[in-house]
């Protein structure tokens, strides 16, 4: 039985998006007018318009990461020749449908900043700061000038974004062809393409994390940052996929997915929570212990100015999965998985927000109408696209060589 994107589901996702848009507009009109013209001596705009762009960019990156994580997971399943997740393959593919839109939003916002539309990336607006001997000479930016040069930055960004969009379309197209053709030709073609993609992803996921997020704090650097972002995006993708699976199971669909399949997804969420915690602690501890001025600035801005948000993000994203999903039976409990998933999903959105906003807004950042409204807007639009894509093709793949093994790998 296939999924039907009902009028009720369309209304719910549309209303979430419209409610988010309304809250966002209220925030734009009423929230933060005191900062409308807050421009510092160094020319950076930390005011109202800056807050709007930060909210849009943070959400674009967050939901882009969800799709990118699932794209990675699909390639990983092909490369490892995994069978248990075949019954969920169409769910993963549906999440790829929103990737081009989110990638386009990110590139557009960055391009607007290049033409002085905002000052999120202050390296886009340096003039004499790279000229040695000038009063505002910045030796750290000068050392990174090759990376921030538009002739390098934008081609690299567009290459990786283009590659991710191409592979997302490729996997969706090949999946339908496999349904029609059968055999193993397409499967082994995907196997080879996945090996190539994993190499591109290995470089690209780190590079775009530097370009999109770390370059907001342009003077700061961390060799672990790419891994930290990767662990977070992977967890976000698996949580969203798990929520979709439970939603479909609640509608009486995905009968091929047994309790063991749900348990496997729960184990992924549990394990990736620990991976993210490990990366968080490693990055923080190594930088704190070394106490190098160029490295500690990132943590000072967050711990000194946003201590509650910063530490709550860490403890919630670590403690909630550990306390509630430690037991094996808990990973089969759909209600508990939804509860934990919603908490983890929101606080990882907050993690992406806190990675960007202090560098762009200094002490003027906050979670208000603009931030919550933009989150609901993106969530509604993203989910609408995903569910529409899910309804456009059969819910279960056909002719996949591991389909029967995947259906019967769990007998309970």
ABEGO torsion letter per residue (X at the ends): XBBBBBAAAAAAAAAAAAAAAAAAAAAAAABGAAAAABBBAAGBBABAAAAAAAAAAAAAAAAAAAAAAAAAAAAAAAAAGBAAAAAAAAAAAAAAAAAAAAAAAAAAAAAAAAAGABAABAAAABAAAABBGBAABBAAAAAAAAAABAAAAAAAAAAAAAAAAAAAAAAAAAAAAAAAAEEAAAAAAAAAAAAAAAAAAAAAAAAAAAAAAAAABAABBBAAAAAAAAAAAAAAAAAAAAAAAAAAAAAGBGAABBAAAAAAAAAAAAAAAAAAAAAAAAAAAAAAAAGBAAAAAAAAAAAAABAAAAAAAAAAAAAAAAAAAABAAAAABAAAAAAAAAAAAAAAAAAAAAAAAAAAAEAABBBBAAAAAAAAAAAAAAAAAAAAAAAABBABBBGBAAAAAAAAABAX
